[in-house]
């Protein structure tokens, strides 16, 4: 059984699919090839912003946020996605 899809985004050739339990599938070539990314957070992925092939912010349903600078090889916890600074940044963009 496939896990439930909790997030989907397509922008140009980049397609990102977030799943329950913190898993992500990402394609940089319109779906010709896919990279599986397992995050250390066991929650539903609700938002993924890839700024390029390596830099991304990932949001989870309970508000946790991770940053990766190497396409999902490693992660760093960042501000809670409901943090006022992130909410202001989302309104500006």
Buried (B, 14 or more C-beta within 10 A) or exposed (E): EEEEEBBEBEEEEBBBBBBBBBBBBBBBEEEEEEEEBEBEBEBBBBBBBBEEEEEBBBBBBEBBBBBBBEBBEEBEEBBBBEEEEBEEEEEEE
